[in-house]
Amino acid sequence: MNKEMNVHAFTQAEVFDRNARLARKLLPVYLLVPILYAIVFTWAGAAMQWSAFALGAGGWVVAYLLRGPIALLAMKKPGPGKLVMISASGPLEEGVRYALLVLTSMQFGWAASLGQGWAAIEVLFAMLQTVAISSLSGRTDEKSMQAKAMLEAQGTATAHPIWGVVERISASGFHIGATLCVAAVPWMVWLLIPLHTGFNLAVVQLAKRSIVRAEAMAAIIGLAVLVIGCLVWL
């Protein structure tokens, strides 16, 4: 029994180290996600408005900082605390997004750029997370092993790093689409708040069982919101 456990642990460590090396090589690919979205929207006649882009990036940072007190709770009570932190993503992010649009502009081009800025800063944050996770490779100290155990519990410890890029495509589509929806039909924020929270909770729970199914569901929802966000302007 102990022999089987040791072999399993060694295999897990090998896969983690291999993925860490791949993740570092894939970092430049993350940058293609916001670039390609910018190209598509520019082609569609919504050239980037950099002030809106910067505002969107700043809005994400504000929503992230507002989750700070909840993050402290999650550290003290990992189970319920993490659930509350994920659940807070909908009200906080959609609330800040709505406020930014109301206080600035509801025009299509402005909203498209704001949404892209929001999505792009999240891509940058994902890249920083990737670097931090890959730095755990080869480390066996207590804190590193705890972090690896947490990743394994989430179902992402041995997942191929390309799924991180796929996730950014889906999440970026969701954020851009949600911004366009609220700019065109402001009351849709009340639909997006529970959808955003449910989206995050479902992906986290499904990833524990199957990263493929989790990312497939994320792609369907994220790209569906993007399509709806564009259609409401027609």
Residue pairs with C-beta under 8 A, 6 or more apart in sequence:
12 152
12 157
12 158
15 157
15 158
16 136
16 137
16 148
16 157
16 158
17 137
17 138
19 134
19 158
19 159
19 160
19 161
20 133
20 134
20 135
20 136
20 137
21 134
21 137
22 160
22 161
22 162
23 130
23 133
23 134
23 161
23 164
24 130
24 131
24 134
26 130
26 161
26 162
26 164
26 165
27 127
27 130
27 131
29 165
30 123
30 126
30 127
30 130
30 164
30 165
30 168
31 123
33 119
33 123
33 165
33 168
33 169
33 172
34 116
34 119
34 120
34 123
34 172
37 116
37 119
37 172
37 173
37 176
38 48
38 116
41 47
41 48
41 112
41 113
41 116
42 48
46 108
46 109
46 112
46 113
47 109
48 113
48 116
49 109
49 110
49 113
50 113
52 104
52 105
52 109
52 110
52 111
52 113
52 114
52 117
53 113
53 114
53 116
53 117
53 120
54 117
55 100
55 104
55 114
55 117
56 100
56 113
56 114
56 115
56 116
56 117
56 118
56 119
56 120
56 121
56 179
57 117
57 118
57 120
57 121
58 117
59 96
59 97
59 100
59 114
59 117
59 118
60 93
60 96
60 117
60 118
60 121
60 122
61 121
62 96
63 92
63 93
63 95
63 96
63 97
64 125
66 92
66 96
67 85
67 88
67 89
67 92
70 81
70 84
70 85
70 88
71 85
73 81
73 84
73 85
74 81
74 82
74 84
74 85
75 81
83 201
86 197
86 200
86 201
86 204
87 197
87 201
88 197
89 196
89 197
89 200
90 192
90 193
90 194
90 195
90 196
90 197
90 198
90 200
91 193
91 197
93 196
94 178
94 182
94 189
94 192
94 193
94 196
95 189
95 193
97 114
97 118
97 178
97 179
97 182
97 189
98 182
98 186
98 189
100 114
101 111
101 114
101 179
101 182
101 183
101 186
102 186
104 110
104 114
105 111
106 183
106 184
106 186
107 183
108 180
108 183
108 184
108 233
110 183
111 179
111 180
111 182
111 183
111 184
112 176
112 179
112 180
114 179
115 175
115 176
115 177
115 178
115 179
115 180
115 229
116 172
116 176
118 175
118 176
118 179
119 168
119 171
119 172
119 175
119 176
120 172
122 168
122 171
122 172
122 175
123 168
123 172
126 164
126 167
126 168
130 161
130 164
133 147
133 151
136 144
136 147
136 148
148 157
151 157
152 158
153 208
154 204
154 207
154 208
155 207
155 208
155 209
155 210
155 211
155 214
156 207
156 211
159 207
159 211
163 211
163 215
166 215
166 219
167 215
167 218
169 219
169 222
170 215
170 218
170 219
170 221
170 222
170 223
171 218
171 222
172 222
173 222
173 223
173 225
173 226
174 196
174 199
174 221
174 222
174 225
174 226
176 226
176 229
177 222
177 224
177 225
177 226
177 227
177 228
177 229
177 230
178 192
178 196
178 225
178 229
179 229
180 226
180 229
180 230
180 232
180 233
181 188
181 192
181 225
181 228
181 229
181 232
182 188
182 189
182 192
184 229
184 232
184 233
185 232
188 232
192 225
195 221
195 225
199 218
199 221
199 222
202 217
203 214
203 215
203 217
203 218
206 213
206 214
206 217
207 214
